[in-house]
Amino acid sequence: MARNRRPTHHGPPIERVDALFSKHGQVVAALAHSLLERAPGERITRVQEFAARLDASVGTVQAGLSYLSSVGAARLEAHGRLGTYVVELDYPLLWMLAMHRPLVGALPLPYSRRFAGLATGLRTQFDRLPLNVELRFMRGAAQRARALAAHQSDWALISRHAAAEHPELEVVLDLGPETYMAGHILLLRGASSTGVCNGMRIGLDRTSADHDFIVRAACRDRQIELVEIDYAQGLQLVVSGVIDATVWSREDVPAEIGDLALIPLEVQVYPELVALGEAVIVVDRGNRAAAAVIRAAISIAELCAIQQDVIGRRRLPAY
């Protein structure tokens, strides 16, 4: 499932570089791509080097830099023989000019209000950017990591626990405690149940490294049968008796739960719950371009406020 929106831009008119079919357009795109890898205070490649690399004249390269400045994509400062330095960059605008495609993100399926809140907050902030942003919803952090490795997405939303399992990924933003999941519980059939017992059928979503980990931890030293499930169907499967128990989130259990037992999992017993609860945005390690756009686009405070509004039903999900 993927969603994207039309970009908006407030400022000088921007040429469709991908439609110019000219050396000028190619140079502008290449310059924008190079600047995506830079940060304020860094020196850019010399004009002569750009010209040689792009097989263009010095004048064409200078015109390209002037164009980027005129549309507000880059503010540069010349220091004579010391070269030209970056003062300020509009990374989302540079992405639009350089990449000619949407910025693609991989998110968890929005089956919970917590995930729907994150998707809503991200969409709200991305809609302010002068580029298309496509959100793809994928089941399991491993699938999202594979999408990054295959260059099918530019960034992904996973838990901090999952990020630690993928050293090839770089955390760009840590959204904070309980932004990914909160209130982990052991959900058991039978209101009198006191915990996992030998012989129980326990639901485990193998596509989720997080769920796999915490279910196995909660069932340690018990002789149980692991039954593969879709996490989103966990409650229904316990109620119907297909499984005896699973690990779920307390906030996703309705008030009228019937003949079920809800046993909280404590951080003191399972310290990994802290990392399992934190949402992070990751990119392939070394992908400075995508990381720069994400950092420029996302306000963590606003994102978390929107998430809480969706969780509290003060705002409708929209992504």
N, C-alpha and C positions, 0 to 999 in steps of 0.2 A: 504494500500500500504506500503510495507516495502522494504528497501534496506540495504544490508550489504556487507562488503568487507573483503577480506582475510587480516589478520594482518601481519605486518612486524616486525622483531626484529633484532637489531644489537647488538651482544654481544655473550657471551658464549652460547653453545647449551642448549636449555631448554627441559627437559624431558616432555613427555605427561603424566602429573600426573594422569589424569583421566584414563589412559590406563595401569597404573602400576599394579593395582589390588594387592597392597601390603600394609603392615602397613606403610612403609616409605612414599608411595604416599598419604595415608590418612592423615598422620601426617603433611606432607608438605602443603596439602590443608587446613587443620585446622589452622596451624600456619599462613599461608598467609591470611586467613579470619580474624584471630584475629588482625593481623598487619594492615589490612585495616581500623580498628577502632582506630588506634593510630596516634599520630602526633609527629613530632620531639620534643625531650625533655621529652617525657613521658616514664614512666617505663613500660616494658612489664611484662606479667605474669611470675612468676618464673618457671624454667624448671621443678622442682618437681611437681608444681601444674598442669602444662601442661600434664606431664606424667600421673598423677592420673586421670585427666579429660578425657584424650584420651585413657586410658588403654594401655599405651605404656611405654617402658623402658625410663629411663633418657637418655641413649645413643642414642635411636632412635630420641628423641626430639632434642637433641644436633646436631645430624646429619641433621635433617630437617632444623634447623636454619642455619647450615653451608651451606646447599644447597641453601637456599634463599640468603645468602650473596654471594655465588660464582656466581650466575646468575645476581647479581646486583639488586635484588628485595628489599633488606634491608641492611642497614649499621647500625650495633648495637655496643654498647660500654659497656663493663662490668665494674661495679664499686664495685666489691667485695660484701660485705654484703649488700650494698645499692641496689644491683640488676643490671639488664641490661637495658640500656636506648636506645631509638631510636635516631639515628643521622640523618638518611636520608632514605626515602622510595620511591620506584617507584610504585605508586599506580596503574597505568594501568597494569603493569606486575603482581603485587599482585592479581589484579582482575582476570587476565587470569588463574593464578595458583590456585586460590581459588574457583572460581565460575563455571568454565567449561561450560560457556555459553556466548553469546554476552552481551554487555552492550546495553540496549534497551532504545531508546529515542522516545518520542511522540511529533511530530511537527505539526504546522498548514499545511493544504493543500497549496502547493506552487503555488497558483493561481496568486499571484502578484510577481513582480520582487523583492520587498522588502523581502518577505518570501523566494523566491527562492535564494536570496543572502545569507540569513542566513543559509539555508540548505546547500548551496555550501561551505560557510565558515566553518561550522561545519564538513562537510564531509572531507574537505581538512585537517583539523587539526586532526580529528580522524583517518584518514588513516595513520598517522605517529605512531600510538600506536601499541604495541605488543598484541592486542586483537581485536576480531571482534566487530564492532559496528553496530547495526541495527537501522535504522531510520524508524519509523512508522508514516505515515501522517494521521491525524485525524481531522475531522471537529468539531470545537467548543472546547473551553477551558474546559468546563464541562466534555466532553468525555475524554480529556487528563487527567484531575484530577481523573476520575473514573478508568482509566487505571493504574494510580499510586496506588490507593487504592486497586485495585484487583491484584497488583503485576504483571501486564502485561507489565509494563514499569518501568524503574529505574529512569528516569528523564523526564521532560517535558518542552517545551517552550511555555510560555503564556505571557500575558501582566501583568504589575505590578498591574493594576486595577483588573484583574481577580485573581491574587495571593492574594490580600487583602480580597477577598471573600472566601478564603479557608484557615482558620487558621491551618488546619492540614498539610499544605505545608510549606516548608522552602525555602526561596530564597537563592540560592547558588551563582548566578552571576546576576548582574544587567547590562544589555548591554548598557544602556544609552538612551538619548532622541531620539525619532523618529527612533528607531531601529525596532519597531513592526509595527507602522503605522504612516503616516505623512500626513498633508494637508487634514484633515477631511473637507468635504463639504456636503452641502445639495444639492442633485442632483434632479432637478425638470423638469418635462415635460413642454415645452413652454418657449422660450427664454425670454419672458417678465415677467415670474413669479418672484415675489418678496419675497416669503416665503410660509410657510405652512398655508393653509386656511382651514376653516371648510369644512367638506365633502370630503376631499381628501383621496385617498387610498395610504397608506404609507407602503412601504416594510420593513419588520423586520425579521431578521434571529434569530429565537428563540433558535437555538443551540449555539449562541454566546452571552454570558452574556454581553460582551462589546458592541456589536451592539444593543442588546435589551436596554441597559442603555442609550446610546447616542441618539438613535432614539426617545425614550420616552421623553428624556430631550428636544430634539429639537422640539417636538410636544406638549410640555406642554401648558395647557390651550386652546387647540384646540379640537374641536369635529371631530375626524378623524376615518377612518376605518383602522385598522392594518391588513396587508396582509402578511401571512407567506411566506418567500422567502429563497432561497439560496443566501447568500451574493454575491458570485461570479457571479451570474446572474443579479445583481441589475441594472446595466447599460442597459442591453438588455431589461429588463422588463419595465424600464422607457421609453425607445425609442419606444417599441412596444405598449405602452399605457396600459399594464396590471396593472401597478401602476402609480401613479402620482408623487411620490417622494420617495427617500430613502437617507440615509447617506452613503457616499462612500469616497474613497480616490482620491484626485485630480490627483495624478500621474498615476492613472490607467485609467483615462479618455483620449481617443485618441484626437489628435489635432482637427480633423474634428468631432465635436460633434453634429452638426445639430441643431434642434430646442430644445435645452436644456438650462436651467439656472444652473449655478454653484455658490452657495453662500457659502463662507468660514465660518466655525464655529470658533469663536474666543475664545482663552484661557481665556480672561477676562470675557466672559459670561459663558463659560463651563470650569472651572479650572480642571475638571477631565480629559480633553484631554491630559494633561501631562502624567498621569499614563496610560491612554489608549494607548499612543504612545510608551511607554518603554517596551522592551522585557526583560523578566527575565527567567532564568533557575531554575526550582524548583525540589525538591525531597520530598518524605515523610519526615515529621519532624523526626529527629533522625537517618536518614539513612546516617551515617557518611561515609560508604564505597563508595556509589555512589557520594556523595558530594565531597569526596577527589579526586576521579578519574576525575570528571568534572573540579575541580579547577586546577588540574595538567595538564589537556589536553588542556584547552581553553585559548588562549590569546585574550582578548576582543579587543585590538587594531587591531590585525590582522583580527579577525572575522569581525569587522566593516569595515575595509578597503576592504575586499573581497566583502562584501555586497554592498558597494558603487560602486565597479567595475562592479558588475552585474547590479545594477540599472542604471549605466551610459552606459551600453552595451559595456564596455571594456573587459568583460569576459563572457563567456558562462556559464549558470547554469549547474552544474554537482553535482548530489547527489545520 
